[in-house]
Amino acid sequence: MPELAEVEWFRKQWDIGRGAEIVDLGLHARNRVFRGNDVHELRQRLVGAKLLSSHARGKRMLFKFSGDDPETIGARENIRSWLGIHLGMTGKIRVESADYRPAKHDHLVLFQRERTLVFTDSRQFGRVRFHHGAHEPDWWKSDGPEINSHAFDQKFVDRFLDRHRKAPIKAVLLMQHGFPGIGNWMADEILWRAKVLPSKRVRKLTAHDRTELFRATKFVVRRSLETLGKDFSDPPKEWLIHQKWKPDGICQIHRTPLRHGTVAGRSTAWCSKCQK
């Protein structure tokens, strides 16, 4: 599943279409990615609208489109159209030529005069959401801060950890309302850098463990956004991700074989020598 940095990269793919009008729209109305939506309204509102901006939050994306003129409808504020996309396991966002012909798994296709904006998802674990209103939709709002914000600090992390003292630390890192955007590979990377065993219960973490977890989380997010999030380039070669999936992968610090197992229902790699 695409994680925070990959989602940021996919979000930026449609930036080339900002300011341009949607002249036509194609979608597979009955597919499960549109569950809970009024697809007729989605089509009606987006055709003729202009893409204004986009934002990523954790593993989700929000695209803002122009809407109704407040003078025309007698409103005090601009009414916008908001398109939310979650990529799920196999979702992707890309740009094609203006004469593109949608393929089987292209569930949402936005045609502009000079290009086509495509959301594709072969397994349909992703989701499209739509809202028309003056403000961001309620389903976009989040209880917790984004990791790369100042609000995500040591105090927030400590409070969140204290609410899940019985859980393995890797399971807690995967909780999106506390660590938005963190997925399997990023969680393993954070734990390896913090020198914390993935299966260790939160109640057994020391003050030093918590500090290192916070620092590693901030570092991994920042550096992954500077590489994967910027141009989809690989993280630095000394990162765990380059060894994690190999049966004979090694710890980049000790050059010892990595251990592999399942923690919190997810495949996990760790170094038994440096992670305690």
Salt bridges, closest charged atoms under 4 A:
GLU8 OE2 - ARG11 NH2 2.77
ASP15 OD1 - ARG11 NH1 3.84
GLU21 OE1 - ARG113 NH1 3.61
GLU41 OE2 - ARG45 NE 3.55
ASP68 OD2 - ARG45 NH1 3.58
ASP68 OD2 - HIS132 NE2 2.82
GLU77 OE2 - HIS135 NE2 3.37
GLU96 OE2 - ARG94 NE 2.63
ASP106 OD1 - ARG94 NH2 3.40
GLU114 OE1 - ARG115 NH2 3.44
ASP138 OD1 - LYS141 NZ 3.16
GLU146 OE2 - HIS55 NE2 3.31
GLU146 OE2 - ARG57 NE 3.79
ASP158 OD1 - ARG210 NH1 3.41
ASP162 OD1 - ARG165 NH1 3.63
ASP162 OD1 - ARG210 NH2 2.75
ASP188 OD1 - LYS170 NZ 2.87
ASP188 OD2 - LYS244 NZ 2.41
GLU189 OE2 - ARG193 NE 3.40
ASP209 OD2 - LYS200 NZ 2.91
GLU212 OE2 - ARG215 NH1 3.32
GLU226 OE2 - ARG222 NH1 3.62
GLU226 OE1 - ARG223 NH1 2.73
